[in-house]
Amino acid sequence: MGCVLFSVTEAASSAHDGLMGGSTAVSNARYAGNTRDTRDNFILATGKLRLDRRDIPSALTFFAPVRVDQEGHFV
């Protein structure tokens, strides 16, 4: 087990996403040009540190709201 890097104990904004994670190549396909995505950035960074895909944590995205309805489905 690793060490805790930081903890989020309070947020003044409700626009943080701890459920969906970062962008992927498929989700960025709607944008024009060569847009790098979160998943590829994590893979690139872990490679530079001599780590591999198993070392990639789940992403916490700040200022990217995700809505969930009463039944727990993403809106």
N, C-alpha and C positions, 0 to 999 in steps of 0.2 A: 504494500500500500504506500501511496505517496503522501506527501505533506499537503496540508490545506494551504492554497495560495492566498485566498481571500474569501470572505463571507459577505453576502448581501443581507443586511439585517433590516433595512428600511429603504423605501423608495418613494419619492414625492410624485413620481409619474407612474401611471398604470400602463405605459407603453413599452414594457420590457417582455421579451419572449424567452421563456425557458422551456417551451414545449416543442416548437417546430425546428429549432436550430437555424443554421446559416443557409445561405443560398447554395444552389448546385448549378452545374452547367445547364441542366434542363430548365431550371427556373429562370436563369439569366438569358435564355435563348430569345426571349421576346425583345431584348435590347439590341440596338444596332452596334456593330463593331465587336472587337475582341474584349469582352468583359470577363475578368477573372472572378471566380466564385469562392465562397468561404471554404468549401470542402477542399478544393485544389490548393488554396493558400495554406491550409493546415497541413496537407500532405507535403507541400514544398518545405514548410518550416520544420517539420519533423525530420525530413531527409537531411537538412542542413545540420541538425543536431544529432545525427546518427541514430534516430529513433525510427519506428515504423508505424504503420496504420493502427496497430493495436494501442499505441500510446496517445492517439487523438481523443481528447475528451469531448463530451457533448458541448455544444455551443450555447452560450447565453448571449442573446442579441439584445442590446440596449436600444431603446427608441424605435422599436419595430413592433407595433401592437398586434396581438393575436387575440381574436375574440372567440369565446366558447359559449354555446347556448345552454339552456337549462338542463338539457340531456347530456351535455358533455361533448357535443360535436363541434368541430371547428366551423366558424361562420365565415 
